[in-house]
Amino acid sequence: MQEFCAYVIDWQKVFDRVNWAKLTQILKGTETDWREKKFVSKICMDKSVKIKLDGGWIRRVKIGRGARQGCCFSAILFNLHTDYLTKEALEGF
């Protein structure tokens, strides 16, 4: 009897769920130059938003996960992240 493994991804939500700690770990495992890692950190991971309620700005909140939508570089990082997680999931089988 053969084993069966199903790996299901909700592609509508996964782009907003990229874990930056995991992405940093993945980049450390590659031969990526430290300057490129710093660039990734600055443009993709150091993000914050201002919250506006009742017509006034409340405060700035740091965003802790997700890939920047509309940025072609984010798509590359997203693919790197997804590829790594898929390989990690399949190693157990």
C-alpha positions as CSV (number, residue, x, y, z in Angstrom):
1,M,0.0,0.0,0.0
2,Q,1.4,3.4,-1.0
3,E,1.3,6.4,1.4
4,F,-0.5,9.6,0.3
5,C,0.4,13.1,1.4
6,A,-1.8,16.2,0.6
7,Y,-0.3,19.7,0.9
8,V,-3.0,22.4,0.7
9,I,-2.3,26.1,0.4
10,D,-4.9,28.8,0.5
11,W,-3.3,31.0,-2.2
12,Q,-5.7,33.9,-1.6
13,K,-4.4,34.4,2.0
14,V,-0.8,33.0,1.9
15,F,0.8,36.2,0.4
16,D,-0.3,38.1,3.5
17,R,1.0,35.4,5.9
18,V,4.7,35.3,4.9
19,N,6.6,34.8,8.2
20,W,9.5,37.2,8.2
21,A,11.4,35.3,10.9
22,K,11.3,32.2,8.7
23,L,12.2,34.2,5.6
24,T,15.2,35.6,7.4
25,Q,16.2,32.0,8.4
26,I,15.8,30.9,4.8
27,L,18.0,33.8,3.5
28,K,20.7,32.9,6.1
29,G,20.8,29.4,4.7
30,T,21.5,30.7,1.2
31,E,24.6,32.2,-0.2
32,T,23.0,35.6,-0.3
33,D,25.3,38.5,0.3
34,W,24.8,40.4,3.6
35,R,24.1,43.6,1.7
36,E,21.3,41.9,-0.1
37,K,19.9,40.5,3.1
38,K,20.0,44.1,4.6
39,F,18.2,45.4,1.5
40,V,15.5,42.7,1.9
41,S,15.1,43.7,5.5
42,K,14.7,47.4,4.8
43,I,12.3,47.2,1.9
44,C,10.2,44.2,2.9
45,M,10.4,43.7,6.6
46,D,10.7,47.2,8.2
47,K,7.1,48.2,7.4
48,S,4.6,50.1,9.5
49,V,1.2,51.7,8.9
50,K,-0.7,54.6,10.5
51,I,-4.1,53.8,11.9
52,K,-6.8,56.4,11.3
53,L,-10.0,56.3,13.4
54,D,-12.8,58.9,13.4
55,G,-10.9,61.3,11.1
56,G,-7.7,61.4,13.2
57,W,-4.5,59.5,13.1
58,I,-4.0,57.3,16.2
59,R,-0.5,55.9,16.0
60,R,2.0,54.0,13.9
61,V,1.9,50.2,14.1
62,K,4.7,47.9,12.9
63,I,3.5,45.1,10.6
64,G,4.9,41.7,11.5
65,R,4.2,39.5,8.5
66,G,3.2,39.5,4.9
67,A,4.8,40.3,1.5
68,R,4.5,43.7,0.0
69,Q,1.9,43.5,-2.8
70,G,2.6,45.1,-6.1
71,C,6.4,44.8,-5.7
72,C,8.0,42.3,-8.1
73,F,10.8,41.6,-5.6
74,S,8.2,40.5,-3.0
75,A,7.0,37.8,-5.5
76,I,10.6,36.4,-5.6
77,L,10.8,36.3,-1.8
78,F,7.3,34.8,-1.7
79,N,8.4,32.0,-4.1
80,L,11.6,31.4,-2.1
81,H,9.5,31.2,1.1
82,T,6.9,28.9,-0.4
83,D,9.5,26.6,-2.0
84,Y,11.3,26.2,1.2
85,L,8.2,25.4,3.2
86,T,7.1,22.9,0.6
87,K,10.4,21.1,0.8
88,E,10.4,21.2,4.5
89,A,6.9,19.7,4.6
90,L,7.8,16.9,2.2
91,E,11.0,15.9,4.1
92,G,8.9,14.2,6.7
93,F,7.5,11.8,4.2
